[in-house]
Amino acid sequence: MRVRLAPSPTGTLHIGTARTALFNWLFTRHEGGKFLIRIEDTDKERSKPEFTENILEGLNWLGLNWDESPVLQSARISEHRQAIKGLLDAGHAYRCYASEDELASMRESQKALGKSPKYDNRHRSLTPEQEEAFKAEGRTAVVRFKINPSSEIVWNDLVRGQMFWRGEDLGGDMVIARRAKAEDIGDPLYNLVVVLDDIFMGITHVIRGEDHIANTAKQILLYKALGADIPEFAHTPLILNSEGKKLSKRDGVTSINEFKKMGYTPEAMANYMTLLGWSVPEGMEERFNIKEASKVFTFNRINKAGAKFDWDKLNWLNAQVLHEWSPKKLLEELEPLWLQAGWKQHDQSWALDLVELIGPSMTLLKDGVEQARPFFEEPPLEESAITQLSIDGAKAALRELAQQLSETPWDGIETDQAQKLISSTANSSGVKKGIIMKSLRAALLGSMQGPDLLTSWSLLARVGQDCDRLSRVL
Ligand code: GLU
């Protein structure tokens, strides 16, 4: 089994392409086939090497390894032209000299009659004299592939079951080469080139988005004309936005790059994208790694209906992944982000303890920056913290605590020592323990919410920050 992802390098790796890649990958890893990549770079104006790089990088990041060097479609253009010549010679294709104006007015009159516009095959059977006359006029020509209106195209789609198309619904004879001087062959076009390259690469299963269904019908006719074996097809459901429309750039984040920047992990992204259209077999948790999913991946668990993008689920999965990571791994990922924020960690064991403290409340990797901030920078006092510190007895108790702290010979506060210090302050000041603790939180962290107080205090004490923060509010 050989499958392929055929991205066009006209933009960064899109979530739809990544999900198609994932389904191809899961299928081959389940079946023991090969997952290949073909870069469809024939659109010279829009294709850019940096997009190819971004796409390959993104696939790598998601853990979708491929099995052979990527094929560049543009490297095979002379073979594509040769094949068009072959189709012309065999009478499967012909030159159409109709001008753009002529085609536009043809479509207008079809519309006026309430018909859907399609090419009316007007140049299918030109006589040699007619052709000569068009050439003499200096007309240019496209190459069209003949589509018999009465042909019936049937395939058994691995996701959607029995599929049926009529030749007459495919828009008339299909352009396979762009307009060029009548004696030349213009740039070969998508449907033909895909078929030629899939044959060349020995592709056995074409797995792609359902927006390609009509192309599949056309491509099957090309396989037949070329006398090649027809691969199996699987059309996967589209990814939809919350309104049920196809997810597009207008929905904001669609590029894998952007998800990465937002702090999503590749594990969570790959896990989530698998669930976009595929459901786990009974008894399997929704949090899995793709290796596990590949063991049970089959097309009959792919839904036919579009898959709605669900941020809550993605966030939940990302949090699960972060919570599974060891503090060491989390620290490795966070250190570069902390450096970007201008923070140098004090020492490894301190940083590991900090990561252990904040890790369980992280959803996105970047939460590990915001939550670590008060441990690197003195935080401003939030309104609620100021209110807390103005409670009767709060400051007096903190003053007493600071006094005791200055007399403590410890180098850094351990949490049980901190406990004792708070209890003894409560005893001597007569202020309730609860008030002391809340006020201490307000002073140390500037906020009434946040991680465990005693551990936070201990971390600040270890870097000599606790006394300063206490004294600034007294
Ligand atoms: N280059 C096409 C695309 O990106 C490939 C479609 C296919 O898989 O055949 O949509």
Boltz pocket constraint, residues with backbone or C-beta under 6 A from the ligand:
constraints:
  - pocket:
      binder: B
      contacts: [[A, 4], [A, 5], [A, 6], [A, 7], [A, 8], [A, 40], [A, 194], [A, 207], [A, 208], [A, 212]]
      max_distance: 6.0
